[in-house]
Amino acid sequence: MQNTTQTKNKTFNEMPKLQNARGDLTSYAFRCGYVQLYEGNKNHAKLDWTHCCYNVRVFEKETDNRLSWETYRTLTEAKKALKSID
């Protein structure tokens, strides 16, 4: 019985993580349907994953009108684009 418990704990600890050390969502989390929100001074953005690409949608804070919608093949590229949000 002790071996079974150790096996279950080991399997649980090896499960993919939803957040990295900085608190950002991982690629696994995006593939599970999670959406990450970013707040800037004038705008806010949503980062999600659909149809094998990462979507960065930028909106005006006051009116919530969409300003842009860009797609990226990698999470790294998408996060670099978010750094430019004001």
C-alpha positions in Angstrom: 0.0 0.0 0.0 2.8 2.4 0.7 4.2 2.0 -2.8 0.8 2.9 -4.3 0.7 6.2 -2.3 4.2 7.1 -3.4 3.3 6.4 -7.0 0.1 8.6 -6.8 2.1 11.5 -5.2 4.8 11.2 -7.8 2.3 11.3 -10.6 0.5 14.3 -9.1 3.8 16.2 -8.7 4.6 15.6 -12.4 1.4 17.2 -13.7 1.9 20.2 -15.9 1.8 23.6 -14.1 -0.7 26.3 -14.9 1.5 29.2 -13.8 5.3 29.8 -14.0 7.4 31.4 -11.2 6.4 34.9 -12.2 2.7 34.1 -12.0 2.1 34.1 -15.8 0.1 31.3 -17.4 2.0 28.5 -19.1 1.3 27.2 -22.6 -0.4 24.2 -21.0 -2.9 26.6 -19.2 -3.7 28.4 -22.4 -4.4 25.1 -24.2 -6.8 24.3 -21.3 -8.8 27.4 -22.1 -7.4 29.9 -19.6 -7.1 33.6 -20.6 -4.6 36.0 -19.2 -5.5 39.7 -18.7 -3.0 42.6 -18.8 -3.7 46.1 -17.6 -1.8 49.2 -19.0 -2.3 52.9 -18.2 -4.6 53.6 -21.2 -5.4 50.1 -22.5 -5.9 46.5 -21.4 -5.3 43.3 -23.3 -6.3 39.7 -23.4 -4.0 36.8 -24.3 -5.5 33.5 -25.2 -4.8 30.5 -27.4 -7.2 29.2 -30.2 -6.7 27.3 -33.4 -2.9 26.7 -32.8 -2.0 30.3 -32.3 -1.8 32.9 -29.5 -4.1 35.9 -29.8 -3.3 39.3 -28.3 -6.4 41.6 -28.3 -5.9 45.2 -27.1 -8.8 47.3 -25.9 -9.2 50.9 -24.8 -9.9 51.0 -21.1 -12.6 53.8 -21.1 -14.7 52.6 -24.1 -13.6 48.9 -24.3 -13.3 49.3 -28.1 -10.9 46.8 -29.6 -7.8 48.6 -31.0 -5.9 45.6 -32.4 -6.0 41.8 -32.7 -2.7 40.1 -33.5 -1.8 36.4 -33.6 1.5 34.7 -32.8 2.9 31.3 -33.2 4.7 31.2 -29.9 3.9 32.3 -26.4 7.3 34.1 -26.2 6.4 36.3 -29.2 2.9 37.0 -27.8 4.4 38.1 -24.4 6.9 40.4 -26.1 4.0 42.1 -27.9 2.3 42.7 -24.6 5.2 44.6 -23.2 4.4 47.5 -25.6 0.9 48.0 -24.2 0.4 51.4 -22.7 
